[in-house]
Amino acid sequence: MVGKSIPKSDDTYLSDMDLREGFLKLNNVLKLKPNVANGRVGSVERLAQKICDAIAEHFKPTVRQLIMQEMAQGKAGTIGLMEMPNVDKMSSEEIIDLYLKLSKGKK
């Protein structure tokens, strides 16, 4: 539409109206407010974090066992001693990621 003229019939019906004044009138009636969360998102996020923490706690012994199995089978990719990851100091997300990685290798 750059450089092309449009027919007068396509012109907006607000062409002779002051939009600022109309907006202020509308704002006084509707009291427009910024989008504010209703608190449900925060509670869902907290619940999701609790579920993630519970799953990670459940997976800790299994992750330790899978690491030991890999070390025993020599899949660790190193010759000699291998340092055992400290599962207790890992975040929930790290534990779940490690579990998924180790369990895929098991299949």
Number of C-alpha atoms within 10 A of each C-alpha: 5 4 5 6 7 9 7 7 7 7 9 8 8 8 8 7 9 9 11 9 10 10 11 12 12 12 12 9 9 9 10 9 7 6 6 6 8 8 8 9 10 11 11 11 11 12 12 12 14 13 13 17 17 12 15 22 16 13 19 19 12 14 22 15 12 18 19 14 15 15 18 10 9 12 11 15 9 9 7 8 8 10 6 10 11 8 18 10 9 14 13 22 14 13 23 21 13 19 20 14 12 17 13 9 11 10 5
